[in-house]
């Protein structure tokens, strides 16, 4: 045993020598601070190498035990002074030099004083969130989710590289429970259905399929089972495969400009809408699962970070407007106009318009496209994650829920968005000390943005589109804002010479030198009212600063707007239809990605108070 332990000690010091360059400070180091430690005492293998090895859960468990044993032996072997030397060992890493200041978005911020004991550690294993609305209640207390087969709870991805948290992992390439099948399932129970107020519901699943995740016969599904008599008597069920959507998006959103270390995997919403078939239904059993796993042994998981069940309006209550009609459809008669295409639903209350819309009432704020949408639902709250900077530049050492990351107001001419510019989805770890992407040395910092979007956009007769040569048709920095309050940038980096899309994380974003997280292309992780599965025209995902809306990639069922022959996009990524009017579409894998220039006039007051305070 002693021989094995000292062999591990030797391996541990080898790991120290291997790891130290990879865990160096961001290029140039942290101004005024020492930066995080290189490694934890007892480290056996460097985290970047662990990512490439794609260890099985059994190997990960064994390695953690080896690490614990090695740490005990090193604690005995080293003197206090030697331990201090190991703790403070910080050689410079590749790409030295100070991180740039300034650049797109404004003047760069100062780097924080990072505590000497700050390190990236595995997030605590927390229950996967289940969000319910209205009278619905999740059964089961703190542990409502039941797992079967090759489905486990765990950290989603490599926590040294991405801030994905914990959740459910479907293992399509491993028979973890040794039953001869690659299959798994999660399920939970919901009660409190109120059939008098409606019988339509939606299940939303926030998921990511790794590049090698695969099943046969499209056996990746969402299922709802109906019960009566307080869940004691089963009635019927509905089941929907979501694998076709997954495969379609793998093909449609494949982008040769994306960083190759990420692969094509990205976070998406998957959903099913259904009506309970009998008025007696009082309980739902919700399941998400897979059968006939056909993935390779590594990089073949489907991750689930969040689940949601909510009542929705009966789709037949809405009548689509036509060109010939000058009157509002019946569903609009009870709504209060806010200007442009925006409406407020007083819900049988008074007609007085709220001073602001936030997480408490944003489900009463509607946008009229071809149908009424609630684009800001699930987009007004977020998290200040460990490793981000708060508004004052202080390093966040513990995750903090932010209940007002986006607040919406209306004036006579504008919809006003007060945003903290915090992504409400997983991100890569920034600064990118392991050079997982491109070594981006910048932090994600809480902002104080105020954006004024015209309610009645007007075409600019002198509009100019950008090209790979004409890179200044759009300004550097923010050019629009997504429905979660995070800003859009144009396709170029700060030099305005290189298409910047390959530098991005899975959700198509990264922070600027002013520590402002932003999107350069289709922000596929942004929450929309429906899963954008290619079954119809995409939903609204944001606005350019000229006031024209930005929609997802689909023009119609199965047709990407960038490929449309019937309604082709112009060089601005814009076209028009009778129901939506002029609007932009994102174009995955095709320049200019979001918009190619402002089609409309940009009001000088669009951008208000901005950014962190001077330090």
Buried (B, 14 or more C-beta within 10 A) or exposed (E): EEEEBEEBBEBBEEBBEBBBBBBBBBBBBBEEBBBBBBBEBBBBBBBBEBBEEBBBEEEBEEBEEBBEBBBEBBEEEBEEEEBEEBBEEBEBBEBEEEBBBEBBBBEBBBBBBBEBEBBBEEBEEEBBEBBBBBEBEBBEEEEBBBBBBBBBBBBBBBBBBBBBBBBBBBBBBBBBBEEEEBBBBBBBBBBBBEEEEBBBBBBBBBBBBBBBBBBEEBBBBBBBBBBBEEBEEEBEBBEBBBBBBBBBBBEBBEBEBBBEBBBBBBBBBBBBBBEBEEEBBBBBBBBBBBBBBBBBEBBBBBBBBBBBBBBBEEEEEBEEBEEEEEEBBEBBEEBBEBBBBBBBBBEEEEEEBBEBBBBEBBBBBBBBBBBBBBBBBBBBBBBBBBBBBBBEBEBBEEBBEBEBBBBBBBEEBBBBBBBBBBBBBBBBBBBBBBBBBBBBBBBBBBBBBBBBBBBEBEBBEEBBBBEEEEBEBBEBBBBBBBBBBBBBBBBBBBEBEEBBBBBBBBBBBBBBBBBBBBBBBBBBBBBBBBBBBBBBBBBBBBBBBBBBBBBBBBBBEEBBBBBBEEEEBBBBBBBEBEBBEBBBBBBBBBBBBBBBBBBBBBBEEBBEEBBBEEE
